[in-house]
Amino acid sequence: MDRRPDFAINERSAREMLLLRAYETTDDPAWTAADREWATRVARASLGDDDRPGRLLAERTRHAMQRLAPREAGVRAALDTRVSLRPWAALAVLLGLVVGAVVDHIGPAQRINLLAPPIWVLVVWNLLVIVLILLRPLLPARPPGRVRRWLAAAWQPPTGRKGRAGREGALQRFRADWLRAAAPLNGARAAFVLHLGAAALALGLLGGLYLRGLVLDYRAGWESTFLGADSVHALLAPALAPASLLTGIPVPSASELAAMQVGPGKPAQAPAAPWLHLYAATLGLFVIGPRLVLAALARAQVWRLQRRLPLPLQDPWFQQWLRPAGGLAGSVWLLPHAVPVPAATALALQAALDGLTQGRARLQAAPPVPYGDEDQPAATTPPPDAAAVLLLVDMASTPEAEVHGRLLDRLAAAAPGAHRLLLVDEAAFRQRLAATGGRLDERRQAWQELADAHGTPLLAVDLGTSADELRAALGQSLA
């Protein structure tokens, strides 16, 4: 389920969330299980009664960055990155104006060749670009090419550190995630700069033409080996029709164009000013205007994505903080039988509970119940606020109705309103009998029969498994 948060994920918040996800999904030693638990606890305390899942995700991420950034130079560099379009836009405009102004003369010997000025190259090129932009939604999606990847990467924050030897570093994972997530935003930024540059190039070309026209006497004419006056009129009349309507300057007829043909001993004689105005209006209609409109649309898209950047919210890491907390909240009492709870097991279970309840459930590990004391109230009475009671046993133990069954009955009587779960740790049993899978199934079935006989759900799982698998298994058992 792609659950949308009830808050806007702006660019900085998105970067922080992807950074935290990278550290929590790569088991980076810079961000430990204790750090995760701390971030959840502090976020929950700061929110108070505000139980909106999106708010918890944002608050937990904010506190996590406050602890993580001082430790990791790459995190500080990523968070301190500020992307500004102004210098890029200014550079594009400046380059466009300069290149347009210094482009070669529109014709030799101060003559405008009506069929071959660089203006037509600009017009045709920009019309092709606009057509491709309009058709892009109808074309099949393709992976970004080299230019788009380079433009997107140009706005990426530095990671500040290479991947660790032997495994992927969290910062390298973040860089890959951010390249994907920020691709629409960086694509809009690149489009804005390129559209401005194209408009500036046309403006520079027009400026150069008019400046030269102030100090030079340009004349207009045309020449062609294959085309006659009628063919030239058939080409220029429709191409310049919009500019003619805008300026009121008519396109000469075929007979008038015949008189403007240039040949040996016949230099161009027609005034160039009307043609310059027609070409200027053509550039304005088909290049400058559309490019400025596209630049404005790209800038609006940048503004929108900076304030609400889409993230892969269907990802399990996001889902654990965006799904409703459900009814399990408060203390989860973990009662081990015969042996104490290993610290790694307690941390793994707490992390799984955090993912299920967004920090609402707190694991409370009790001292182990000694063998033979299964019906002693002092050792088997959960706290009054216990929302769930988990009895932890080792699969290597033989299930006994007089021992484990009696303990399950005692817990049912002591906490009738709490969730109950018989949690069987398969880790040690799997290691000893890795080559005999049948024994594992037999022992699991024996524990299942005991749990069913005493009305208690069973969860047989390797507590050393991945956090996502443990969270999913625990969530199904406590649902």
C-alpha positions in Angstrom: 0.0 0.0 0.0 1.4 3.4 -1.0 0.2 5.4 1.9 0.6 9.2 1.5 1.7 11.2 4.5 -0.4 14.0 5.9 2.5 16.4 5.6 4.6 17.7 2.7 8.0 16.1 2.3 10.2 19.0 1.1 13.6 18.5 -0.5 15.6 18.7 2.8 13.2 16.4 4.6 13.3 13.9 1.8 17.1 14.0 1.9 17.1 13.4 5.6 14.6 10.5 5.4 16.6 8.8 2.7 19.8 9.3 4.7 18.2 7.7 7.8 16.8 4.9 5.7 20.2 4.2 4.2 21.8 3.9 7.7 19.0 1.8 9.1 18.8 -0.6 6.1 22.6 -1.2 5.7 23.3 -1.8 9.4 25.9 0.9 9.4 27.9 0.8 12.7 27.6 4.6 13.0 23.9 4.2 13.7 23.3 1.4 16.2 20.1 -0.3 17.4 20.4 1.8 20.6 20.4 5.0 18.5 17.3 3.8 16.6 15.5 3.2 19.9 16.6 6.6 21.2 15.3 8.4 18.1 11.9 6.7 18.4 11.6 7.4 22.1 12.5 11.0 21.8 10.3 11.6 18.8 7.3 10.0 20.6 7.9 12.1 23.7 8.2 15.3 21.8 4.9 14.6 19.9 2.9 13.9 22.9 -0.7 13.1 21.9 0.0 13.8 18.2 -0.2 10.3 16.8 -0.2 11.1 13.1 2.2 8.6 11.4 3.7 11.2 9.1 4.5 13.5 12.0 6.3 10.7 13.8 8.4 9.9 10.7 9.4 13.5 10.3 10.1 14.1 14.0 12.1 10.8 14.4 14.2 11.7 11.3 14.9 15.2 12.6 16.2 13.9 16.0 18.2 11.2 14.2 20.0 13.7 12.0 20.9 15.8 15.1 22.7 12.8 16.5 24.1 11.3 13.3 25.4 14.5 11.6 28.1 15.3 14.2 29.5 11.7 13.8 29.5 11.5 10.0 31.2 14.1 7.7 29.3 12.8 4.7 25.9 13.3 6.5 26.9 16.9 7.4 27.9 17.5 3.7 24.6 16.1 2.4 22.5 18.1 4.9 24.4 21.4 4.3 24.1 21.2 0.5 22.1 24.1 -0.8 21.0 24.0 -4.4 20.6 27.5 -6.0 19.3 28.0 -9.5 20.4 31.6 -9.7 24.1 31.1 -10.7 23.2 28.4 -13.2 20.5 30.5 -14.7 22.7 33.6 -14.8 25.5 31.6 -16.5 23.1 30.1 -19.1 21.7 33.6 -19.9 25.1 35.2 -20.2 26.5 32.4 -22.4 23.4 32.5 -24.6 23.6 36.3 -25.1 27.3 36.2 -25.8 27.1 33.3 -28.3 24.1 34.8 -30.0 25.7 38.2 -30.3 29.0 37.0 -31.7 27.6 34.4 -34.1 28.8 34.8 -37.6 27.2 37.4 -39.9 23.9 36.4 -41.4 25.3 36.8 -44.9 28.6 37.7 -46.6 29.3 41.3 -47.7 26.6 42.8 -45.5 24.0 40.8 -47.3 21.1 38.9 -45.8 20.6 35.6 -47.7 16.9 35.1 -47.2 17.1 31.4 -47.5 20.1 30.7 -45.2 20.3 32.9 -42.1 21.1 31.2 -38.8 17.6 32.2 -37.6 16.0 29.4 -39.5 18.3 26.9 -37.8 17.2 28.2 -34.4 13.5 28.1 -35.4 13.6 24.6 -36.8 15.6 23.3 -33.8 13.3 24.8 -31.3 10.2 23.6 -33.0 11.6 20.1 -32.9 12.3 20.4 -29.2 8.8 21.7 -28.5 7.2 18.9 -30.5 9.3 16.3 -28.6 8.3 17.9 -25.3 4.6 17.7 -26.3 4.9 14.1 -27.4 7.0 12.9 -24.4 4.0 11.8 -22.3 2.9 9.5 -25.2 6.4 7.9 -25.7 7.5 4.8 -23.7 9.6 5.5 -20.7 13.3 5.1 -21.2 16.2 5.1 -18.9 17.9 8.6 -18.7 20.7 9.1 -21.2 24.2 10.3 -20.4 23.4 14.0 -20.6 20.4 13.7 -18.3 22.3 11.6 -15.8 25.2 14.1 -15.9 22.8 17.0 -15.4 21.0 15.2 -12.5 24.3 14.3 -10.9 25.5 17.9 -11.1 23.1 18.8 -8.3 23.9 15.9 -6.0 25.2 16.4 -2.5 28.7 15.0 -1.9 28.8 11.8 0.1 32.2 12.6 1.7 33.2 9.0 2.0 33.7 5.9 -0.1 31.8 2.7 0.6 33.3 0.5 3.3 35.4 -2.5 2.4 33.4 -5.7 2.1 29.9 -4.1 2.0 28.0 -1.2 0.7 28.3 1.9 2.8 25.2 3.8 3.9 26.3 7.0 2.2 26.8 5.1 -1.1 23.3 3.7 -0.7 22.0 7.2 0.0 23.6 8.6 -3.1 21.9 5.9 -5.3 18.6 6.5 -3.6 18.8 10.2 -3.9 19.7 10.1 -7.6 16.4 8.2 -8.2 14.2 10.2 -5.9 15.5 13.6 -7.0 15.6 12.8 -10.7 12.3 14.7 -11.4 13.5 17.7 -9.4 16.9 17.8 -11.0 15.4 17.2 -14.4 13.1 20.3 -13.9 16.1 22.3 -12.8 18.1 21.3 -15.9 15.1 22.1 -18.1 14.7 25.5 -16.6 18.3 26.4 -17.2 18.3 25.0 -20.7 15.1 26.8 -21.7 16.5 30.1 -20.4 19.8 29.5 -22.3 17.9 28.9 -25.5 15.8 32.0 -25.1 18.9 34.0 -24.3 20.7 32.6 -27.4 17.8 33.9 -29.7 17.8 37.3 -27.9 21.6 37.6 -28.3 21.3 36.8 -32.0 18.6 39.5 -32.4 20.6 42.0 -30.5 23.7 41.3 -32.7 21.6 41.8 -35.8 20.1 45.1 -34.7 23.4 46.4 -33.4 25.1 45.6 -36.7 22.2 47.2 -38.5 22.8 50.4 -36.7 26.3 50.8 -38.1 26.2 48.7 -41.3 23.9 48.9 -44.3 22.6 45.4 -44.8 20.8 44.5 -48.0 18.5 41.5 -48.6 18.6 39.0 -51.4 18.6 35.3 -52.2 20.3 32.9 -54.5 19.8 29.3 -55.3 20.9 26.7 -57.9 17.6 24.8 -57.9 14.8 27.2 -56.6 13.0 29.8 -58.6 11.1 32.9 -57.3 7.8 31.0 -57.1 9.4 28.2 -55.0 11.1 30.7 -52.7 7.8 32.5 -52.2 6.1 29.2 -51.4 8.7 28.6 -48.7 8.9 32.1 -47.2 5.3 33.1 -47.3 3.9 30.4 -44.9 7.1 30.5 -42.7 6.9 34.2 -42.2 3.0 34.5 -42.2 2.7 34.7 -38.3 5.4 37.3 -38.1 3.8 39.2 -41.0 0.4 39.2 -39.1 2.1 40.4 -35.9 4.2 43.2 -37.5 2.0 44.2 -40.4 4.9 43.8 -42.8 3.8 41.9 -45.9 5.9 39.1 -47.4 6.9 40.2 -50.9 5.2 38.5 -53.8 6.9 36.1 -56.2 7.6 38.8 -58.7 9.1 41.0 -56.1 11.3 38.2 -54.9 12.4 37.6 -58.5 13.8 41.1 -58.5 15.7 40.4 -55.3 17.5 37.3 -56.7 21.3 37.7 -56.5 23.6 36.6 -59.3 26.8 37.4 -61.0 27.1 41.1 -61.4 23.8 41.6 -59.6 24.3 42.4 -55.9 21.6 42.5 -53.3 19.8 45.8 -53.4 16.6 45.5 -51.4 16.5 47.1 -47.9 17.1 44.5 -45.1 15.2 46.3 -42.3 11.7 44.8 -43.1 13.3 41.3 -43.2 15.1 41.8 -39.9 11.8 42.8 -38.3 10.1 39.7 -39.8 12.9 37.4 -38.6 12.9 39.1 -35.1 9.1 38.5 -34.8 9.6 34.9 -36.0 12.2 34.3 -33.3 9.9 35.9 -30.7 6.9 33.7 -31.7 8.7 30.4 -32.2 11.7 30.5 -30.0 11.9 33.2 -27.3 8.2 33.1 -26.3 7.8 29.4 -26.1 11.1 28.9 -24.4 10.3 31.5 -21.7 6.9 29.8 -21.2 8.6 26.4 -20.9 11.2 27.9 -18.5 8.4 29.3 -16.3 6.6 25.9 -16.3 9.9 24.2 -15.3 10.5 26.7 -12.6 7.0 26.1 -11.3 7.7 22.4 -11.3 10.9 23.0 -9.4 9.1 25.1 -6.8 6.4 22.4 -6.4 8.9 19.5 -6.1 11.0 21.4 -3.6 8.0 21.5 -1.3 6.5 18.0 -2.0 9.0 15.6 -3.4 7.7 12.1 -4.1 9.4 9.3 -2.2 9.1 5.5 -2.4 6.5 5.4 0.4 5.6 1.8 -0.5 9.1 0.7 0.7 8.9 -1.4 4.0 11.0 1.1 5.9 8.6 4.0 5.2 5.6 1.7 5.7 6.6 0.8 9.2 6.4 4.5 10.2 3.4 5.5 8.1 1.0 2.7 8.9 -1.4 3.3 11.8 0.0 2.2 15.1 -2.9 -0.2 15.8 -4.0 -1.3 19.3 -0.7 -2.6 20.6 0.7 0.1 22.9 2.3 0.3 26.3 4.5 -2.3 27.9 5.3 -5.6 26.2 6.5 -8.0 28.9 9.1 -10.6 27.7 9.4 -13.5 30.1 12.3 -15.9 29.3 12.2 -19.5 30.6 15.3 -20.9 32.3 17.9 -18.7 30.6 18.2 -14.8 30.5 17.3 -12.8 27.4 20.4 -12.1 25.4 21.0 -8.3 24.8 20.9 -8.8 21.0 17.6 -10.5 21.2 16.0 -7.8 23.3 17.3 -5.1 20.9 16.0 -7.0 17.9 12.6 -7.4 19.5 12.4 -3.7 20.5 13.4 -2.7 16.9 10.6 -4.9 15.5 8.1 -3.4 18.0 9.2 0.1 17.1 8.4 -0.7 13.4 5.0 -2.2 14.3 3.8 0.5 16.7 5.9 3.6 15.9 7.5 3.5 19.3 4.3 3.1 21.3 5.3 -0.3 22.7 8.1 -0.7 25.1 9.8 -4.0 25.7 10.3 -4.9 29.3 12.5 -8.0 29.8 11.8 -9.9 33.0 14.3 -12.1 34.9 14.2 -15.7 33.7 11.7 -18.1 35.3 13.8 -20.9 36.9 12.9 -24.4 35.9 10.3 -25.7 38.4 9.0 -22.2 39.4 6.5 -21.9 36.5 3.5 -21.4 38.9 5.1 -18.9 41.3 3.3 -15.5 41.2 6.4 -13.5 42.1 8.2 -14.7 38.9 5.2 -15.0 36.5 3.0 -11.9 37.1 3.3 -9.3 34.4 3.0 -5.6 35.1 -0.5 -4.2 35.3 0.1 -2.1 32.1 1.3 -5.0 30.0 -0.3 -4.9 26.6 1.3 -8.1 25.5 3.1 -11.0 27.2 5.7 -12.9 25.3 7.0 -16.2 26.7 10.5 -16.8 25.3 11.8 -20.4 25.1 14.6 -22.1 23.2 13.6 -24.5 20.5 16.3 -26.9 21.7 14.2 -27.4 24.8 11.7 -30.2 24.8 8.1 -28.9 25.1 6.5 -30.2 28.3 2.9 -29.8 29.3 3.8 -29.9 33.0 6.4 -27.2 32.6 5.7 -24.9 29.7 2.0 -25.7 29.5 1.6 -24.8 33.2 3.5 -21.6 32.6 1.2 -20.6 29.7 -1.9 -21.3 31.9 -0.4 -19.2 34.7 0.2 -16.2 32.3 -3.3 -16.5 30.8 -4.7 -16.2 34.3 -2.4 -13.4 35.4 -3.0 -11.2 32.3 -6.4 -12.2 30.8 -6.7 -9.0 28.7 -3.2 -8.9 27.2 -2.0 -10.4 24.0 -0.1 -13.6 24.6 2.5 -15.2 22.4 4.7 -18.2 22.8 8.0 -17.1 21.2 10.3 -20.0 20.2 13.8 -19.0 19.2 15.1 -21.3 16.5 18.6 -19.8 16.2 20.6 -22.2 18.3 18.6 -25.2 17.1 19.2 -24.3 13.5 22.9 -24.0 14.0 23.3 -27.4 15.6 21.0 -29.2 13.2 21.6 -27.2 10.0 21.9 -30.4 7.9 18.7 -32.1 9.2 15.8 -29.9 8.2 13.3 -32.7 9.2 14.2 -32.4 12.9 13.4 -28.7 12.8 9.9 -29.4 11.4 9.3 -32.1 14.0 10.3 -29.8 16.9 8.3 -26.9 15.5 5.3 -29.2 15.3 5.7 -30.3 18.9 5.8 -26.7 20.1 2.7 -25.9 17.9 0.7 -28.7 19.5 1.6 -27.4 23.0 0.6 -23.9 22.1 -2.7 -25.0 20.6 -3.4 -27.1 23.7 -3.1 -24.0 25.9 -4.8 -21.5 23.6 -1.7 -19.4 22.9 -0.5 -18.3 19.5 3.0 -19.6 18.5 5.8 -17.8 16.7 8.8 -20.0 15.9 11.4 -17.8 14.4 15.2 -17.3 14.2 15.6 -14.1 16.3 18.8 -13.4 14.5 17.0 -13.0 11.2 16.6 -9.7 9.4 14.7 -6.8 11.1 12.1 -6.7 8.3 11.4 -10.4 8.6 11.2 -10.4 12.3 8.9 -7.3 12.3 6.6 -9.0 9.7 6.4 -12.2 11.7 5.7 -10.4 15.0 3.1 -8.3 13.4 1.2 -11.3 12.1 1.3 -13.0 15.4 0.2 -10.0 17.5 -2.4 -8.8 15.0 
